[in-house]
C-alpha cells in the first residue's frame, strides 16, 4: 500500500491534461467576460448606426447625423 501511494504521488502523466483543462477554463472565462463587457457597447453602436441610417434615408434629411466625411445624400 505504501508503494502504491508513492507511485501515485510521483506519477505526473495526468498533469498535462489537467493543465490544458485549466488553461481552457481560464480562456473561456476571459472570452465570456469580454463578450459581456463589449456586448452593450457593440449593441449601442449598432443602434446608433441604424438611427443615423434611418435619419439620412427618410423623406427629409434635416436630422441627418452622418459622419462629416460621408458622401452627400441627394
C-alpha positions in Angstrom: 0.0 0.0 0.0 2.9 2.3 0.8 4.4 1.7 -2.6 1.1 2.4 -4.3 0.8 5.8 -2.7 4.4 6.7 -3.5 3.9 5.7 -7.1 0.7 7.7 -7.3 2.3 10.8 -5.9 5.3 10.6 -8.3 3.1 9.9 -11.4 2.9 13.1 -13.5 1.2 11.6 -16.6 -2.2 13.2 -16.0 -0.8 16.6 -15.1 -0.7 17.8 -18.7 -4.4 17.1 -19.3 -5.3 18.9 -16.1 -3.2 21.9 -17.1 -4.8 22.0 -20.5 -8.2 21.9 -18.9 -7.3 24.8 -16.6 -6.0 26.9 -19.5 -9.2 26.2 -21.5 -11.3 27.2 -18.5 -9.3 30.5 -18.0 -9.5 31.3 -21.7 -13.3 30.6 -21.7 -13.9 32.8 -18.7 -11.8 35.6 -20.4 -13.8 35.3 -23.6 -17.1 35.3 -21.7 -16.1 38.4 -19.7 -15.0 40.2 -22.9 -18.3 39.4 -24.6 -20.3 40.7 -21.6 -18.2 43.8 -21.3 -18.4 44.6 -25.0 -21.9 43.4 -25.7 -23.7 46.6 -24.6 -21.1 48.8 -26.3 -21.5 47.0 -29.6 -25.3 47.0 -29.3 -25.4 50.7 -28.7 -23.1 51.4 -31.6 -25.2 49.3 -34.0 -28.4 51.1 -32.7 -26.8 54.5 -33.2 -25.8 53.5 -36.8 -29.3 52.3 -37.5 -30.7 55.6 -36.2 -28.3 57.5 -38.5 -29.2 55.5 -41.5 -32.9 56.0 -40.8 -32.4 59.7 -40.3 -30.4 60.1 -43.5 -32.6 58.0 -45.8 -36.0 59.3 -44.8 -38.2 61.7 -46.7 -36.3 64.6 -45.1 -32.7 64.6 -44.2 -32.8 67.6 -41.9 -31.9 65.3 -38.9 -29.1 63.6 -40.8 -26.2 63.0 -38.4 -24.0 61.1 -40.8 -20.2 61.3 -40.4 -18.8 64.6 -41.7 -16.7 62.7 -44.3 -19.7 60.7 -45.6 -20.8 61.4 -49.2 -23.7 63.9 -49.6 -27.2 62.5 -50.0 -29.0 64.0 -53.0 
